[in-house]
Amino acid sequence: MENSQYRRTGVFRGWIFATKPDLLLDDENIKPDDQNKVEKTQEITPKLTLDSIFAKIDPSRKLQVYETALMQHKNFVESTTYKTDDINYHNKMINLHLLTLSDKYALTMACLVLFFVAAPLGAFIRKGGIGLPLVASMVLFLSYYFIGLFSKNVSENGTINPLFAPWIPTLILLPLGIYLTTRVTTDKGLFQFERIKDFFQQITQKSKEKSRLLVKNYICLFS
């Protein structure tokens, strides 16, 4: 039968017989040798540590292993430092571009704010003189310049948002410009020195009255 099948098809097909394996339902069916193998595989293997691995190395190669590890560590530190500097440089360039873009719009608003600051000072010069308005204008211009310079330098590192940094000195001078403009439109002086004098005079008078009362009390006690 096998020969005839081989002659017709050219391929020999043998009969394959399979038997059902015996199922190990209980521990009694396990042989002693197999039981020992199972127990050995169930044992917890010791944890590998760096010292245990290094102890297995040939003593003649330990120095070479030390040098190789040290060299790899140096290369890793150098590559990490280089990548960190590269990332910081790219972030700084991005912040500078954003700062330059925002500075164009902030400069336009700063011109308007400084106009509302300078125009009242010019009006005060015509009314009272050049002394106090000139000093005030110099202080305001220097404060505007240094605040803007500080905010721009800080924004390069990302401490302050570079889009917001150019607007900081303008926003600081905006309330002052509104105040000076309202002072000019209401025909008032630059500063109300009379109120300041009255305030300090009231404080000095109260202190003098308190000192007099204390002196009288001491005199009454010792008399």
DAZIWO-V902660 format. One record per residue. N is the residue number from 1. PSI is psi as a letter, one per 20 degrees, with the letter a starting at -180 (none if undefined). D_LAST is the distance of its C-alpha to the last C-alpha in Angstrom with 1 decimal. Layout:
# DAZIWO-V902660
n=N psi=PSI d_last=D_LAST
n=N psi=PSI d_last=D_LAST
This chain:
# DAZIWO-V902660
n=1 psi=g d_last=150.2
n=2 psi=h d_last=147.7
n=3 psi=g d_last=150.3
n=4 psi=h d_last=151.4
n=5 psi=h d_last=147.7
n=6 psi=h d_last=147.2
n=7 psi=h d_last=150.4
n=8 psi=g d_last=149.5
n=9 psi=h d_last=145.9
n=10 psi=i d_last=145.7
n=11 psi=p d_last=142.6
n=12 psi=p d_last=142.6
n=13 psi=o d_last=140.5
n=14 psi=r d_last=140.2
n=15 psi=p d_last=139.1
n=16 psi=p d_last=135.5
n=17 psi=p d_last=134.7
n=18 psi=p d_last=131.2
n=19 psi=q d_last=130.2
n=20 psi=p d_last=127.1
n=21 psi=q d_last=124.6
n=22 psi=p d_last=123.6
n=23 psi=p d_last=120.1
n=24 psi=n d_last=117.9
n=25 psi=h d_last=116.3
n=26 psi=r d_last=115.3
n=27 psi=i d_last=114.1
n=28 psi=h d_last=117.3
n=29 psi=i d_last=119.3
n=30 psi=p d_last=117.4
n=31 psi=q d_last=119.1
n=32 psi=h d_last=117.2
n=33 psi=g d_last=117.3
n=34 psi=h d_last=115.9
n=35 psi=h d_last=113.2
n=36 psi=h d_last=112.1
n=37 psi=g d_last=111.9
n=38 psi=g d_last=109.8
n=39 psi=h d_last=107.4
n=40 psi=h d_last=107.1
n=41 psi=h d_last=106.3
n=42 psi=i d_last=103.6
n=43 psi=q d_last=101.8
n=44 psi=p d_last=98.6
n=45 psi=q d_last=99.0
n=46 psi=q d_last=96.3
n=47 psi=q d_last=93.8
n=48 psi=p d_last=94.4
n=49 psi=r d_last=91.6
n=50 psi=h d_last=91.4
n=51 psi=h d_last=91.7
n=52 psi=h d_last=94.8
n=53 psi=g d_last=96.4
n=54 psi=h d_last=95.6
n=55 psi=h d_last=96.9
n=56 psi=i d_last=100.3
n=57 psi=q d_last=100.7
n=58 psi=p d_last=102.9
n=59 psi=h d_last=100.8
n=60 psi=i d_last=102.7
n=61 psi=i d_last=101.5
n=62 psi=g d_last=97.9
n=63 psi=g d_last=96.9
n=64 psi=h d_last=98.7
n=65 psi=g d_last=97.0
n=66 psi=g d_last=93.6
n=67 psi=g d_last=94.4
n=68 psi=g d_last=95.8
n=69 psi=g d_last=92.7
n=70 psi=g d_last=90.4
n=71 psi=g d_last=92.4
n=72 psi=h d_last=92.3
n=73 psi=g d_last=88.6
n=74 psi=g d_last=88.1
n=75 psi=h d_last=90.4
n=76 psi=g d_last=88.6
n=77 psi=g d_last=85.2
n=78 psi=g d_last=86.6
n=79 psi=h d_last=88.3
n=80 psi=g d_last=85.1
n=81 psi=g d_last=83.0
n=82 psi=g d_last=85.6
n=83 psi=h d_last=85.8
n=84 psi=g d_last=82.0
n=85 psi=h d_last=81.8
n=86 psi=g d_last=84.7
n=87 psi=g d_last=83.0
n=88 psi=h d_last=79.7
n=89 psi=g d_last=81.6
n=90 psi=h d_last=83.4
n=91 psi=h d_last=80.2
n=92 psi=g d_last=78.6
n=93 psi=h d_last=81.6
n=94 psi=g d_last=81.4
n=95 psi=h d_last=77.7
n=96 psi=h d_last=78.5
n=97 psi=g d_last=81.3
n=98 psi=h d_last=79.0
n=99 psi=g d_last=76.3
n=100 psi=h d_last=78.7
n=101 psi=g d_last=80.0
n=102 psi=h d_last=76.6
n=103 psi=h d_last=75.4
n=104 psi=g d_last=78.1
n=105 psi=h d_last=76.8
n=106 psi=h d_last=73.1
n=107 psi=h d_last=73.7
n=108 psi=g d_last=75.1
n=109 psi=h d_last=72.0
n=110 psi=h d_last=69.8
n=111 psi=g d_last=71.5
n=112 psi=g d_last=70.6
n=113 psi=g d_last=67.0
n=114 psi=h d_last=66.5
n=115 psi=g d_last=68.1
n=116 psi=i d_last=65.5
n=117 psi=g d_last=62.9
n=118 psi=h d_last=64.4
n=119 psi=g d_last=65.5
n=120 psi=h d_last=62.0
n=121 psi=h d_last=60.8
n=122 psi=h d_last=63.7
n=123 psi=h d_last=62.7
n=124 psi=h d_last=59.1
n=125 psi=g d_last=60.6
n=126 psi=h d_last=62.5
n=127 psi=g d_last=59.5
n=128 psi=h d_last=56.7
n=129 psi=r d_last=58.1
n=130 psi=i d_last=59.3
n=131 psi=f d_last=56.2
n=132 psi=g d_last=54.3
n=133 psi=h d_last=57.4
n=134 psi=g d_last=59.2
n=135 psi=g d_last=56.4
n=136 psi=g d_last=56.3
n=137 psi=h d_last=60.1
n=138 psi=g d_last=60.2
n=139 psi=g d_last=57.5
n=140 psi=g d_last=59.3
n=141 psi=g d_last=62.7
n=142 psi=h d_last=61.6
n=143 psi=g d_last=59.8
n=144 psi=g d_last=63.0
n=145 psi=g d_last=65.2
n=146 psi=h d_last=63.2
n=147 psi=g d_last=62.6
n=148 psi=g d_last=66.4
n=149 psi=g d_last=67.3
n=150 psi=g d_last=65.1
n=151 psi=h d_last=66.4
n=152 psi=g d_last=70.0
n=153 psi=h d_last=69.6
n=154 psi=h d_last=68.1
n=155 psi=i d_last=70.8
n=156 psi=h d_last=73.5
n=157 psi=i d_last=72.6
n=158 psi=j d_last=72.4
n=159 psi=g d_last=68.7
n=160 psi=q d_last=68.5
n=161 psi=p d_last=71.4
n=162 psi=h d_last=73.4
n=163 psi=h d_last=74.2
n=164 psi=h d_last=70.5
n=165 psi=g d_last=69.2
n=166 psi=i d_last=70.3
n=167 psi=i d_last=68.6
n=168 psi=g d_last=65.1
n=169 psi=h d_last=64.0
n=170 psi=g d_last=65.7
n=171 psi=h d_last=63.9
n=172 psi=h d_last=60.6
n=173 psi=i d_last=61.2
n=174 psi=g d_last=62.6
n=175 psi=h d_last=59.3
n=176 psi=g d_last=58.1
n=177 psi=h d_last=61.4
n=178 psi=g d_last=61.0
n=179 psi=g d_last=57.4
n=180 psi=h d_last=58.4
n=181 psi=g d_last=61.4
n=182 psi=h d_last=59.4
n=183 psi=h d_last=56.9
n=184 psi=g d_last=59.9
n=185 psi=h d_last=61.6
n=186 psi=j d_last=58.5
n=187 psi=l d_last=58.0
n=188 psi=r d_last=54.6
n=189 psi=r d_last=53.3
n=190 psi=g d_last=53.5
n=191 psi=q d_last=49.9
n=192 psi=n d_last=47.2
n=193 psi=h d_last=44.7
n=194 psi=g d_last=42.9
n=195 psi=h d_last=42.0
n=196 psi=g d_last=40.9
n=197 psi=g d_last=38.7
n=198 psi=h d_last=37.2
n=199 psi=g d_last=36.5
n=200 psi=h d_last=34.6
n=201 psi=h d_last=32.7
n=202 psi=h d_last=31.6
n=203 psi=g d_last=30.4
n=204 psi=h d_last=28.5
n=205 psi=g d_last=26.9
n=206 psi=h d_last=25.8
n=207 psi=h d_last=24.3
n=208 psi=g d_last=22.4
n=209 psi=g d_last=21.0
n=210 psi=g d_last=20.0
n=211 psi=h d_last=18.3
n=212 psi=g d_last=16.3
n=213 psi=h d_last=15.3
n=214 psi=g d_last=14.2
n=215 psi=g d_last=12.1
n=216 psi=g d_last=10.4
n=217 psi=g d_last=9.9
n=218 psi=h d_last=8.5
n=219 psi=g d_last=5.9
n=220 psi=h d_last=5.3
n=221 psi=g d_last=5.7
n=222 psi=i d_last=3.8
n=223 psi=none d_last=0.0
